[in-house]
Amino acid sequence: MSETPVLSLEGVTRRFRSGDETLEILKGASFDLYPGEIVALVAPSGTGKSTLLHIAGLLESPQEGAVRVAGRETRTLSDTLRTQIRRDEIGFVYQFHHLLAEFSSLENVVLPQHVAGVAPREAKARATDLLTRFGLAHRLQNLPGKLSGGEKQRVAIARALANRPRLLLADEPTGNLDVHTSDAVFDELLHAVRSENVGALIATHNEELASRMDRVVTLRDGQIVAK
Ligand SMILES: Nc1ncnc2c1ncn2[C@@H]1O[C@H](COP(=O)(O)OP(=O)(O)OP(=O)(O)O)[C@@H](O)[C@H]1O
């Protein structure tokens, strides 16, 4: 592929000190994710899945290696620039929705755009469009407390996509939902990600959900390999 990856990890090494021991969780891990590509990360618990997502999301730094987001090397950047890249280029979805309880669905999706400096009218139009695509046109003014689990997670996904990120990182995005709802929300997530041409790295323990993505990778001995 001649396109620039939205995420490129090269020789990423991450160690933690634990008492007298040093744990090397990532050992020169390398991985490229391209625009519009959806990759499942299926790895046994404790092998470094969260560490990998935190590094890809610029929430922590590796001791060695390069982390490029949309072609830009990030390790040497200031915290301010890393925060800016996180805000403008990366969307996050977690197992728990983390919506702001005192704001409506619409406001929760407007807010990140507001922080990024998008004009109010444009932000509202984008939020309305996204929420409508997630079947929530009738829920725009509802507070999260009035929404079902699936609806809250749909709002969280819409919020992650609000600033048109190039990279979406998700950690068990439907892990808190019952099987039927998880299935539906996951389909909508994949559809939205494909239609926005976002590159997505989605951690899941669910092999069936993983099989719906473009490829599946795992963590083996500190490396990212095809599963
Ligand atoms: N800040 C830290 N200090 C020390 N050790 C850490 C730290 N963060 C993670 N680890 C260790 O690194 C290993 C990988 O942790 P990580 O949270 O990335 O695993 P994971 O694959 O996401 O697990 P799970 O699926 O259970 O969340 C674990 O053994 C963990 O104890």
PDBQT file of the ligand as one rigid body, heavy atoms in Angstrom, charges set to zero:
ROOT
HETATM    1  N1  LIG A 301       2.085   1.113  35.141  1.00  0.00    +0.000 N 
HETATM    2  C1  LIG A 301       2.466  -0.161  35.276  1.00  0.00    +0.000 A 
HETATM    3  N2  LIG A 301       3.403  -0.533  36.176  1.00  0.00    +0.000 NA
HETATM    4  C2  LIG A 301       3.784  -1.816  36.298  1.00  0.00    +0.000 A 
HETATM    5  N3  LIG A 301       3.298  -2.825  35.534  1.00  0.00    +0.000 NA
HETATM    6  C3  LIG A 301       2.363  -2.516  34.638  1.00  0.00    +0.000 A 
HETATM    7  C4  LIG A 301       1.888  -1.179  34.450  1.00  0.00    +0.000 A 
HETATM    8  N4  LIG A 301       0.948  -1.200  33.455  1.00  0.00    +0.000 NA
HETATM    9  C5  LIG A 301       0.849  -2.478  33.073  1.00  0.00    +0.000 A 
HETATM   10  N5  LIG A 301       1.692  -3.266  33.754  1.00  0.00    +0.000 N 
HETATM   11  C6  LIG A 301       1.851  -4.715  33.584  1.00  0.00    +0.000 C 
HETATM   12  O1  LIG A 301       1.996  -4.991  32.209  1.00  0.00    +0.000 OA
HETATM   13  C7  LIG A 301       1.270  -6.179  31.855  1.00  0.00    +0.000 C 
HETATM   14  C8  LIG A 301       0.316  -5.859  30.726  1.00  0.00    +0.000 C 
HETATM   15  O2  LIG A 301      -0.696  -4.960  31.206  1.00  0.00    +0.000 OA
HETATM   16  P1  LIG A 301      -1.905  -4.473  30.295  1.00  0.00    +0.000 P 
HETATM   17  O3  LIG A 301      -2.819  -3.693  31.166  1.00  0.00    +0.000 OA
HETATM   18  O4  LIG A 301      -1.369  -3.815  29.088  1.00  0.00    +0.000 OA
HETATM   19  O5  LIG A 301      -2.546  -5.892  29.917  1.00  0.00    +0.000 OA
HETATM   20  P2  LIG A 301      -3.858  -6.240  29.099  1.00  0.00    +0.000 P 
HETATM   21  O6  LIG A 301      -3.432  -7.203  28.046  1.00  0.00    +0.000 OA
HETATM   22  O7  LIG A 301      -4.559  -5.015  28.691  1.00  0.00    +0.000 OA
HETATM   23  O8  LIG A 301      -4.724  -6.990  30.186  1.00  0.00    +0.000 OA
HETATM   24  P3  LIG A 301      -6.328  -7.014  30.373  1.00  0.00    +0.000 P 
HETATM   25  O9  LIG A 301      -6.900  -7.611  29.134  1.00  0.00    +0.000 OA
HETATM   26  O10 LIG A 301      -6.488  -7.889  31.578  1.00  0.00    +0.000 OA
HETATM   27  O11 LIG A 301      -6.751  -5.602  30.632  1.00  0.00    +0.000 OA
HETATM   28  C9  LIG A 301       0.608  -6.686  33.124  1.00  0.00    +0.000 C 
HETATM   29  O12 LIG A 301       1.394  -7.720  33.643  1.00  0.00    +0.000 OA
HETATM   30  C10 LIG A 301       0.605  -5.474  34.012  1.00  0.00    +0.000 C 
HETATM   31  O13 LIG A 301       0.676  -5.861  35.361  1.00  0.00    +0.000 OA
ENDROOT
TORSDOF 0
